[in-house]
Amino acid sequence: MKILLPDTMPLDPTLPEGWEAVTLDARAEIPAEHHDADVLVVWGASRRHLDSAAEHLQHLRLVQSLSAGIDGILAAGFREDVVIAAGAGLHSLTVSEHALALLLSLLRRLPEAREAQSRHEWSTELGGLQPLHPEGRITTLIGAKVLIWGFGQIGRTLAPTLTALGAEVRGVARSAGTRDGYEVIAEDDVLGALGEVDVLIDILPATEQTAGAVGREVLAALPDHAVLVNVGRGATVDQVALREALEAGTLGSAGLDVTDPEPLPAEDPLWDAPRLLITPHGAGGRPVGADERISTNVRALVEGTEILHAAAR
C-alpha cells in the first residue's frame, strides 16, 4: 500500500505495517511509478497535480486534505468512490490567533500607532487618558457584543478567548441552538441581530449559498462603529460594498485575511480603504496535528471504520 505525501511541509505519519510513504512535488504531475497509490495527501497542491491524480490514480481510495476547504479537490473530478477528507480542526488554533490579532489591532488602533511612529510622533490622540467606551468607536472587548458567523471548530475555539477578554459572544449556524455553552442563532435571523453587534467575525466557507453573504444589507444593518473581521473566505464579502461603507463611515473598521481574488491586485481600490487592515491569507498556512490526522484516517481506511471529516459527495 502506498501513500503520497506533499513536499510543501515536513510530514512523518505513523502508518500501518506494509505501507510505503513517498514524498512528491505538490506542484507537478504525479510520476507513472506512483500511479498505484492508495492515499493522496494534499497541501498546497497545484491544479496540475490534482488533475493528474484524478486522472491517473486508479487505485486511489482516500484523498486527505490538510486544508479545511476542499473546493479545489472536488473540482478536480475524483471518482465518486474516492473518499475526500477535509482538514477541519487542523487550523482552529492558528486561525483563531490571527482573527484575534486582527481584531485587537483594530480596536487598539495599532495601524494608526505605526503611522504615528513612522512620523516620530508621540500621539496624544492614541495614548494617555482615554475613555473605556468612547462615543462612536469600540476600543475594547470588555462588554463588546461579538457575533461569529460560521460557528464551526474555529469559531468554537475562538469564542472562549473572546469571552475571557470580556466579550459577549454568540454564534451563527444553519440552525439555532447551543454549542459549547454559547447561544447560536440561525442564519435566517442574522439581519435582525446585527443592530446590536459590535464585532462581526466571518468564518464562512466559500459556497454558492455564502457568496457575498456579507453584502450591502448586512453592512447597512451593523452599527456605524462595528468592526468586521474576515478569516473565512474572500468570496463571502462584497468588497465593493465594504469599501463604500468604510469610505462613508457607516462601518467602524475591518480586518481581512482573505480577499477575492487572491492575491488582491495591486490596483484594486480596496487597498486604500480607510480603517482597513489586510493580511495576505496568513491565518492558517500551518496545520497543527497533520501527522496524527493522516495516521488516524489511514488506519480507519484499513480497518473500515469512520474516516474523520469525510465530505458528503
Buried (B, 14 or more C-beta within 10 A) or exposed (E): BBBBBBBBBEBEBEBEEEBEBEBBBBBEBBEEEBBBBBBBBBBBBBEEBBBBBBBBBEEBBBBBBBBBBBEBBBEBEBEEEBBBBBBBBBBBBBBBBBBBBBBBBBBEBBBBBEEBEEEEEEBEEBEEEEEEEEEEBBBBBEEBBBBBBBBBBBBBBBBBBBBEBEBBBBBBBEEBEEBEEBEBBEBEEBEEBBEEBBBBBBBBBBEEEBBBBBBBBBBEBBBEBBBBBBBBBBBBBBBEBBBBBBBEEBBBBBBBBBBBEEEBEEEBEBEEBEBBBBBEBBBBBEBBBBBEBBBBBBBBBBEEEEBBBBBEE
